[in-house]
Amino acid sequence: MSQARTRTRYAGQAGSLLAVIIGIVVLLVLIGIAFFGVYIRGYNRAIRLEQVTDEAWGNVETQLQRRFDLVGNLVETVKGYATQEKEIFETVAQARTKYFQAEKTGSIEGQIDASNQLGSVLSRLLVLREAYPELKSNQNFLALQDQLEGTENRIAVARTRYNETVRELNAYVRSFLGSFFAARAGVKTKPFFEATQGAETAPKVDFSTKPPPAPAPQSVP
């Protein structure tokens, strides 16, 4: 009788121990599933933020390439009237070369620097019409200026959108958990596209203004 009670007690203890072990295993499995779910969501978010930023930069690149093409045509037009403005033409050429070299190497920083370099000389290029009034009647120059102004506006919009995506991406990559998921996904911070002073807005040239009339010759007594 006592042996039966002993066996029953041992069986009850074994059953309780087995239940505890099963409970622990189930808990670990649930924790593992939860962690895996969090990992997948964090990993996928890092990838998604990078993709959104890359798409936004692609839109910026499209407009920057159009700007360089327009400026190149603009320079060729202006050269016919202002051959002595070599400094401006050389700066534009250097910016173009720097930009497309950076594009080949995938350096966003280099592309931004080249774009800002071009932006700093663009207004000087456009206001040459004051020194060479005949440019005001050149239809090719007028058409290029209009197209360039529209492109500058589109660049400003695309730059704002890109900077918004960079801000969200960089904040996530630098956060406590985000840095872990970003490192696993190979996602890194991106540079902001900060325009140089004076290049934040599209250059505006008013071709309706007329040059002041030449002073009347003084009569010689």
C-alpha positions in Angstrom: 0.0 0.0 0.0 2.8 2.4 0.9 4.7 1.5 -2.2 1.6 2.3 -4.3 1.3 5.7 -2.6 5.0 6.3 -3.2 4.7 5.5 -6.9 1.7 7.7 -7.2 3.6 10.6 -5.5 6.6 10.2 -7.8 4.3 10.0 -10.8 2.6 13.2 -9.7 6.0 14.9 -9.3 7.2 13.7 -12.7 4.0 14.9 -14.3 4.4 18.3 -12.6 8.0 18.6 -13.7 7.1 17.6 -17.3 4.4 20.2 -17.3 6.9 22.9 -16.1 9.3 21.8 -18.8 6.6 21.9 -21.5 5.5 25.3 -20.3 9.1 26.6 -20.4 9.6 25.3 -23.9 6.3 26.8 -25.1 7.3 30.1 -23.5 10.7 30.1 -25.2 9.0 29.3 -28.6 6.6 32.2 -28.2 9.4 34.5 -27.2 11.4 33.3 -30.2 8.4 33.8 -32.5 7.9 37.3 -31.1 11.6 38.2 -31.5 11.6 36.9 -35.0 8.6 39.0 -35.9 10.1 42.1 -34.4 13.4 41.4 -36.2 11.6 40.9 -39.6 9.7 44.1 -39.1 12.8 46.1 -38.1 14.8 44.6 -40.9 12.1 45.3 -43.5 11.6 48.9 -42.3 15.3 49.6 -42.7 15.2 48.2 -46.3 12.0 50.1 -47.1 13.4 53.5 -45.8 16.5 53.0 -47.9 14.5 52.2 -51.0 12.3 55.3 -50.5 15.4 57.5 -50.1 17.0 56.0 -53.2 13.8 56.6 -55.2 13.7 60.2 -53.9 17.4 60.7 -54.9 16.6 59.2 -58.3 14.1 62.0 -58.9 16.7 64.6 -57.8 19.2 63.1 -60.2 16.8 63.3 -63.1 16.3 67.0 -62.6 20.1 67.7 -62.0 21.0 65.9 -65.2 18.4 68.0 -67.1 19.8 71.1 -65.4 23.4 70.3 -66.5 22.2 69.6 -70.1 20.3 73.0 -70.2 23.2 74.9 -68.7 25.6 73.3 -71.3 23.3 74.5 -74.1 23.0 77.9 -72.4 26.8 78.2 -72.3 27.1 77.4 -76.0 24.5 80.1 -76.7 26.2 82.7 -74.6 29.7 82.0 -75.9 28.6 83.5 -79.2 28.2 86.9 -77.5 30.5 86.7 -74.6 33.7 84.9 -75.6 35.7 86.7 -72.9 33.7 85.3 -70.0 36.1 82.3 -69.7 36.0 82.1 -65.9 32.3 81.4 -65.9 32.5 78.9 -68.7 35.4 77.0 -67.1 33.5 76.9 -63.7 30.5 75.4 -65.4 32.7 72.8 -67.3 34.4 71.9 -64.0 31.1 71.4 -62.2 29.8 69.2 -65.1 32.9 67.0 -65.1 32.8 66.7 -61.3 29.1 65.8 -61.3 29.3 63.0 -63.9 32.5 61.6 -62.3 30.7 61.4 -58.9 27.7 59.9 -60.6 29.9 57.1 -62.1 31.3 56.3 -58.6 27.9 56.5 -56.9 29.0 59.4 -54.7 26.0 61.4 -53.6 28.1 63.8 -51.7 30.2 64.5 -54.9 27.1 65.1 -56.9 25.7 67.5 -54.3 29.0 69.4 -54.2 29.1 69.7 -58.0 25.4 70.8 -58.1 26.1 73.5 -55.6 29.2 74.6 -57.5 27.0 75.0 -60.6 24.3 76.8 -58.6 26.8 79.3 -57.4 27.8 80.4 -60.9 24.4 80.0 -62.6 23.1 83.4 -61.6 26.3 85.0 -62.9 25.7 83.2 -66.2 22.1 84.3 -66.5 22.8 88.0 -65.7 25.2 88.3 -68.6 22.3 89.5 -70.5 22.8 92.9 -68.7 26.3 93.2 -70.2 25.2 91.8 -73.5 21.7 93.2 -74.2 21.5 91.3 -77.6 21.0 88.1 -75.6 17.5 89.5 -74.6 16.4 89.1 -78.2 18.0 85.6 -78.7 15.1 83.2 -78.8 17.2 80.2 -78.0 18.6 81.9 -74.8 15.1 82.9 -73.8 13.7 79.4 -74.3 16.6 77.8 -72.4 16.2 80.3 -69.5 12.5 79.5 -69.2 13.2 75.7 -69.2 16.0 76.2 -66.7 13.8 78.1 -64.3 11.2 75.4 -64.4 13.9 72.8 -63.8 15.2 74.7 -60.8 11.7 74.7 -59.3 11.5 70.9 -59.8 14.9 70.5 -58.2 13.7 72.4 -55.2 10.7 70.2 -54.8 12.7 67.0 -55.3 15.4 68.2 -52.9 12.8 68.8 -50.2 11.3 65.4 -50.7 14.7 63.7 -50.6 15.7 65.5 -47.4 12.5 64.4 -45.8 13.3 60.8 -46.6 16.9 61.2 -45.4 15.8 62.7 -42.1 13.5 59.7 -41.4 16.1 57.1 -42.6 19.0 58.7 -40.5 16.8 59.0 -37.4 16.0 55.3 -37.7 19.5 54.2 -38.4 20.8 56.2 -35.4 18.1 54.9 -33.0 18.9 52.2 -30.4 17.0 49.3 -32.1 17.1 50.8 -35.5 20.9 50.7 -35.6 20.8 47.0 -34.9 18.4 46.2 -37.7 20.1 48.7 -40.1 23.4 47.0 -39.5 21.9 43.6 -40.2 20.4 45.0 -43.5 23.5 46.9 -44.5 21.7 50.2 -44.4 23.6 53.4 -43.7 22.8 57.0 -43.3 22.5 59.3 -46.3 23.8 62.9 -46.8 21.3 65.8 -46.8 21.1 67.9 -50.0 21.8 71.3 -48.5 21.8 74.0 -51.2 24.4 76.7 -51.0 23.4 80.2 -50.0 21.6 81.9 -52.8 20.8 78.6 -54.6 17.8 77.6 -52.6 15.4 79.3 -55.1 15.3 79.2 -58.8 17.2 82.0 -60.5 14.8 84.6 -61.9 15.7 86.9 -64.8 13.4 89.6 -65.9 13.8 90.1 -69.7 11.1 92.7 -69.8 13.4 95.4 -68.4 15.1 97.6 -70.8 18.6 98.9 -70.4 18.7 102.6 -69.4 19.0 105.0 -72.3 22.4 106.3 -73.2 23.0 109.8 -72.0 22.6 112.5 -74.6 25.8 113.9 -75.9 26.8 117.2 -74.5 27.0 120.1 -76.8 30.5 121.5 -77.2 30.5 125.3 -76.9 
